[in-house]
Every structure is written in structure tokens, then in C-alpha cells.
Amino acid sequence: MSEELITIEAIPRQTRGKEQARKLRRSGRIPGVLLDKGQSYALEFDPKWLHKAMKSNKQFNLQFNGQTKVVKIQELQLDHVKRVPLHVDLVYA
């Protein structure tokens, strides 16, 4: 009884920082980080697809830089009033 993992496309971010993350959220995207063996990749996501991944088993296929890998949500920061994602940390599953 294996469940099909959804695929989320991530766009690499060139900038980091609090103000850039706020601008990204205002434009309707969610900032995130993919952590990998001492390296981190700054990414941005479509919140609709991220919400679908949260409803499933928190594992999904992440497509970025021409590759598709299975990742899982390590930490998810939510707005405590609106209950919408503010930032997500991902690791390879």
C-alpha cells in the first residue's frame, strides 16, 4: 500500500535574509532551506503544493536544479494567528 509522493518544484533563491524573506512572502511564495551534509540551499516554494505535502506523510519529491529527490519536512514554521507556513526546512529522506 505505497502512496504516490507528490512532486514540488522549487526555485533556488539568490538572496537570503529577513527582508528578502518578507518580500518573498508578500509575493505569495514561501522561503525554505534544503539542508544537505554541511551545505544549505535557499529555495522558494508555491504554498499550495507545500500545503498538500503537509497533509500527506510530510515526504515528497523535490525538483530543483534539474534533479528530483525525495525529501521530508524537518521543521515548519507557521504564523501563529493565520496558521500559514512562514518557512520550511527540508532534509533528504
Secondary structure, 3 states (H helix, E strand, C coil): CCCCCCEEECEECCCCCHHHHHHHHHCCCEEEEEEECCEEEEEEECHHHHHHHHHCCCEEEEEECCEEEEEEEEEEEECCCCCCEEEEEEEEC
